[in-house]
Amino acid sequence: MGVIDLLSIVFMNEDTQIHATPFPALRKKHAMNRLNGRTAVITGGATGIGLAAAKRFVEEGAFVFIFGRRQEALDAAVGDLGPHARAVQGSVSDEADLDRLYRAVKAERGTLDIVFANAGTGSPLPLGQITEEQIDDTFGRNVKAVIFTVQK
């Protein structure tokens, strides 16, 4: 069972209680509308796990803002996601970019229901070859950026 499949067995009702639906027929019934009217932000949403999550959220009725650094990848992802998605270019490690993202969400949707802080990076290097700059970059994107993304 993949991550997305595992996520599909949980849904929230109007009382925000979590329920498991172990039967595929019941999952399918809830999957198409359980996020109707919800607005989501997904950082790192142009590729990989972020894009897969964005596709799933849109399938389930959400309006999704994907956020990432590469405009070409963002444009391609929005083309795949369709009319219920927007892309905002920027870096999660830049607070001004995050502010611009949340201003765009507020201007178009007025509210935000879901934040998926997915963006991150890593550069595995042998001990002895790691520089202070690499540590700062990795820590900035994987720790500080997640905190700022959720905090805003």
PASERO-145554 format. One record per residue (C-alpha): residue in one letter; residue number from 1; x, y, z. Coordinates in steps of 0.02 Angstrom, whole numbers, plus 50000, padded with zeros to 5 digits. Layout:
<atom resn="a" resi="NUM" c1="X" c2="Y" c3="Z"/>
...
***
This chain:
<atom resn="m" resi="1" c1="50000" c2="50000" c3="50000"/>
<atom resn="g" resi="2" c1="50073" c2="50168" c3="49948"/>
<atom resn="v" resi="3" c1="50072" c2="50328" c3="50049"/>
<atom resn="i" resi="4" c1="49931" c2="50402" c3="49947"/>
<atom resn="d" resi="5" c1="49829" c2="50241" c3="49965"/>
<atom resn="l" resi="6" c1="49858" c2="50244" c3="50152"/>
<atom resn="l" resi="7" c1="49799" c2="50423" c3="50159"/>
<atom resn="s" resi="8" c1="49643" c2="50377" c3="50064"/>
<atom resn="i" resi="9" c1="49574" c2="50271" c3="50204"/>
<atom resn="v" resi="10" c1="49553" c2="50420" c3="50320"/>
<atom resn="f" resi="11" c1="49428" c2="50559" c3="50297"/>
<atom resn="m" resi="12" c1="49356" c2="50697" c3="50405"/>
<atom resn="n" resi="13" c1="49171" c2="50728" c3="50427"/>
<atom resn="e" resi="14" c1="49087" c2="50895" c3="50464"/>
<atom resn="d" resi="15" c1="49125" c2="50876" c3="50650"/>
<atom resn="t" resi="16" c1="49311" c2="50857" c3="50608"/>
<atom resn="q" resi="17" c1="49313" c2="50682" c3="50680"/>
<atom resn="i" resi="18" c1="49427" c2="50559" c3="50594"/>
<atom resn="h" resi="19" c1="49351" c2="50399" c3="50527"/>
<atom resn="a" resi="20" c1="49433" c2="50252" c3="50440"/>
<atom resn="t" resi="21" c1="49348" c2="50176" c3="50289"/>
<atom resn="p" resi="22" c1="49428" c2="50005" c3="50263"/>
<atom resn="f" resi="23" c1="49320" c2="49953" c3="50116"/>
<atom resn="p" resi="24" c1="49370" c2="50014" c3="49942"/>
<atom resn="a" resi="25" c1="49190" c2="50051" c3="49889"/>
<atom resn="l" resi="26" c1="49165" c2="50164" c3="50040"/>
<atom resn="r" resi="27" c1="49333" c2="50249" c3="50011"/>
<atom resn="k" resi="28" c1="49287" c2="50288" c3="49831"/>
<atom resn="k" resi="29" c1="49121" c2="50365" c3="49887"/>
<atom resn="h" resi="30" c1="49208" c2="50484" c3="50007"/>
<atom resn="a" resi="31" c1="49364" c2="50515" c3="49903"/>
<atom resn="m" resi="32" c1="49281" c2="50622" c3="49772"/>
<atom resn="n" resi="33" c1="49209" c2="50753" c3="49889"/>
<atom resn="r" resi="34" c1="49291" c2="50750" c3="50059"/>
<atom resn="l" resi="35" c1="49394" c2="50906" c3="50022"/>
<atom resn="n" resi="36" c1="49258" c2="51003" c3="49928"/>
<atom resn="g" resi="37" c1="49276" c2="51188" c3="49959"/>
<atom resn="r" resi="38" c1="49442" c2="51169" c3="50049"/>
<atom resn="t" resi="39" c1="49596" c2="51269" c3="50002"/>
<atom resn="a" resi="40" c1="49768" c2="51189" c3="50014"/>
<atom resn="v" resi="41" c1="49947" c2="51249" c3="49999"/>
<atom resn="i" resi="42" c1="50078" c2="51121" c3="49951"/>
<atom resn="t" resi="43" c1="50260" c2="51173" c3="49954"/>
<atom resn="g" resi="44" c1="50370" c2="51077" c3="49835"/>
<atom resn="g" resi="45" c1="50209" c2="51041" c3="49741"/>
<atom resn="a" resi="46" c1="50276" c2="51040" c3="49563"/>
<atom resn="t" resi="47" c1="50356" c2="50868" c3="49566"/>
<atom resn="g" resi="48" c1="50367" c2="50705" c3="49660"/>
<atom resn="i" resi="49" c1="50267" c2="50677" c3="49819"/>
<atom resn="g" resi="50" c1="50206" c2="50857" c3="49819"/>
<atom resn="l" resi="51" c1="50132" c2="50841" c3="49645"/>
<atom resn="a" resi="52" c1="50054" c2="50672" c3="49687"/>
<atom resn="a" resi="53" c1="49974" c2="50750" c3="49841"/>
<atom resn="a" resi="54" c1="49912" c2="50899" c3="49739"/>
<atom resn="k" resi="55" c1="49832" c2="50781" c3="49612"/>
<atom resn="r" resi="56" c1="49747" c2="50685" c3="49752"/>
<atom resn="f" resi="57" c1="49685" c2="50843" c3="49838"/>
<atom resn="v" resi="58" c1="49612" c2="50909" c3="49674"/>
<atom resn="e" resi="59" c1="49529" c2="50740" c3="49642"/>
<atom resn="e" resi="60" c1="49450" c2="50753" c3="49813"/>
<atom resn="g" resi="61" c1="49381" c2="50927" c3="49780"/>
<atom resn="a" resi="62" c1="49512" c2="51045" c3="49850"/>
<atom resn="f" resi="63" c1="49578" c2="51203" c3="49768"/>
<atom resn="v" resi="64" c1="49768" c2="51189" c3="49775"/>
<atom resn="f" resi="65" c1="49908" c2="51316" c3="49774"/>
<atom resn="i" resi="66" c1="50074" c2="51235" c3="49732"/>
<atom resn="f" resi="67" c1="50233" c2="51326" c3="49780"/>
<atom resn="g" resi="68" c1="50408" c2="51296" c3="49714"/>
<atom resn="r" resi="69" c1="50565" c2="51372" c3="49644"/>
<atom resn="r" resi="70" c1="50561" c2="51317" c3="49462"/>
<atom resn="q" resi="71" c1="50431" c2="51408" c3="49356"/>
<atom resn="e" resi="72" c1="50437" c2="51283" c3="49213"/>
<atom resn="a" resi="73" c1="50398" c2="51138" c3="49330"/>
<atom resn="l" resi="74" c1="50259" c2="51239" c3="49413"/>
<atom resn="d" resi="75" c1="50181" c2="51281" c3="49244"/>
<atom resn="a" resi="76" c1="50185" c2="51098" c3="49191"/>
<atom resn="a" resi="77" c1="50108" c2="51042" c3="49355"/>
<atom resn="v" resi="78" c1="49965" c2="51169" c3="49345"/>
<atom resn="g" resi="79" c1="49934" c2="51110" c3="49167"/>
<atom resn="d" resi="80" c1="49915" c2="50933" c3="49234"/>
<atom resn="l" resi="81" c1="49812" c2="50984" c3="49385"/>
<atom resn="g" resi="82" c1="49685" c2="51089" c3="49292"/>
<atom resn="p" resi="83" c1="49575" c2="51237" c3="49339"/>
<atom resn="h" resi="84" c1="49574" c2="51202" c3="49526"/>
<atom resn="a" resi="85" c1="49759" c2="51238" c3="49546"/>
<atom resn="r" resi="86" c1="49872" c2="51388" c3="49546"/>
<atom resn="a" resi="87" c1="50061" c2="51401" c3="49554"/>
<atom resn="v" resi="88" c1="50163" c2="51528" c3="49649"/>
<atom resn="q" resi="89" c1="50349" c2="51535" c3="49616"/>
<atom resn="g" resi="90" c1="50465" c2="51560" c3="49763"/>
<atom resn="s" resi="91" c1="50575" c2="51480" c3="49894"/>
<atom resn="v" resi="92" c1="50517" c2="51413" c3="50061"/>
<atom resn="s" resi="93" c1="50677" c2="51481" c3="50137"/>
<atom resn="d" resi="94" c1="50629" c2="51660" c3="50089"/>
<atom resn="e" resi="95" c1="50500" c2="51736" c3="50205"/>
<atom resn="a" resi="96" c1="50454" c2="51870" c3="50077"/>
<atom resn="d" resi="97" c1="50411" c2="51732" c3="49953"/>
<atom resn="l" resi="98" c1="50305" c2="51644" c3="50084"/>
<atom resn="d" resi="99" c1="50216" c2="51808" c3="50121"/>
<atom resn="r" resi="100" c1="50180" c2="51828" c3="49934"/>
<atom resn="l" resi="101" c1="50112" c2="51650" c3="49928"/>
<atom resn="y" resi="102" c1="49991" c2="51678" c3="50071"/>
<atom resn="r" resi="103" c1="49937" c2="51847" c3="50000"/>
<atom resn="a" resi="104" c1="49894" c2="51758" c3="49837"/>
<atom resn="v" resi="105" c1="49794" c2="51627" c3="49932"/>
<atom resn="k" resi="106" c1="49700" c2="51759" c3="50031"/>
<atom resn="a" resi="107" c1="49665" c2="51865" c3="49876"/>
<atom resn="e" resi="108" c1="49593" c2="51721" c3="49775"/>
<atom resn="r" resi="109" c1="49516" c2="51607" c3="49905"/>
<atom resn="g" resi="110" c1="49500" c2="51709" c3="50064"/>
<atom resn="t" resi="111" c1="49543" c2="51563" c3="50177"/>
<atom resn="l" resi="112" c1="49666" c2="51421" c3="50197"/>
<atom resn="d" resi="113" c1="49620" c2="51250" c3="50265"/>
<atom resn="i" resi="114" c1="49768" c2="51136" c3="50229"/>
<atom resn="v" resi="115" c1="49957" c2="51164" c3="50229"/>
<atom resn="f" resi="116" c1="50067" c2="51023" c3="50165"/>
<atom resn="a" resi="117" c1="50246" c2="51078" c3="50203"/>
<atom resn="n" resi="118" c1="50328" c2="50958" c3="50081"/>
<atom resn="a" resi="119" c1="50475" c2="51055" c3="50010"/>
<atom resn="g" resi="120" c1="50646" c2="50997" c3="50065"/>
<atom resn="t" resi="121" c1="50817" c2="50953" c3="50005"/>
<atom resn="g" resi="122" c1="50970" c2="50853" c3="50046"/>
<atom resn="s" resi="123" c1="51144" c2="50832" c3="49980"/>
<atom resn="p" resi="124" c1="51227" c2="50678" c3="50052"/>
<atom resn="l" resi="125" c1="51412" c2="50704" c3="50065"/>
<atom resn="p" resi="126" c1="51547" c2="50604" c3="50152"/>
<atom resn="l" resi="127" c1="51599" c2="50664" c3="50323"/>
<atom resn="g" resi="128" c1="51745" c2="50781" c3="50302"/>
<atom resn="q" resi="129" c1="51677" c2="50858" c3="50142"/>
<atom resn="i" resi="130" c1="51525" c2="50947" c3="50216"/>
<atom resn="t" resi="131" c1="51538" c2="51136" c3="50219"/>
<atom resn="e" resi="132" c1="51455" c2="51261" c3="50335"/>
<atom resn="e" resi="133" c1="51363" c2="51334" c3="50185"/>
<atom resn="q" resi="134" c1="51287" c2="51163" c3="50145"/>
<atom resn="i" resi="135" c1="51232" c2="51138" c3="50325"/>
<atom resn="d" resi="136" c1="51152" c2="51312" c3="50328"/>
<atom resn="d" resi="137" c1="51063" c2="51280" c3="50163"/>
<atom resn="t" resi="138" c1="50997" c2="51109" c3="50215"/>
<atom resn="f" resi="139" c1="50944" c2="51170" c3="50387"/>
<atom resn="g" resi="140" c1="50863" c2="51324" c3="50311"/>
<atom resn="r" resi="141" c1="50757" c2="51224" c3="50188"/>
<atom resn="n" resi="142" c1="50716" c2="51074" c3="50297"/>
<atom resn="v" resi="143" c1="50690" c2="51153" c3="50468"/>
<atom resn="k" resi="144" c1="50671" c2="51341" c3="50464"/>
<atom resn="a" resi="145" c1="50568" c2="51337" c3="50305"/>
<atom resn="v" resi="146" c1="50444" c2="51212" c3="50375"/>
<atom resn="i" resi="147" c1="50423" c2="51316" c3="50532"/>
<atom resn="f" resi="148" c1="50397" c2="51477" c3="50433"/>
<atom resn="t" resi="149" c1="50280" c2="51391" c3="50309"/>
<atom resn="v" resi="150" c1="50165" c2="51328" c3="50446"/>
<atom resn="q" resi="151" c1="50184" c2="51479" c3="50560"/>
<atom resn="k" resi="152" c1="50124" c2="51603" c3="50428"/>
***
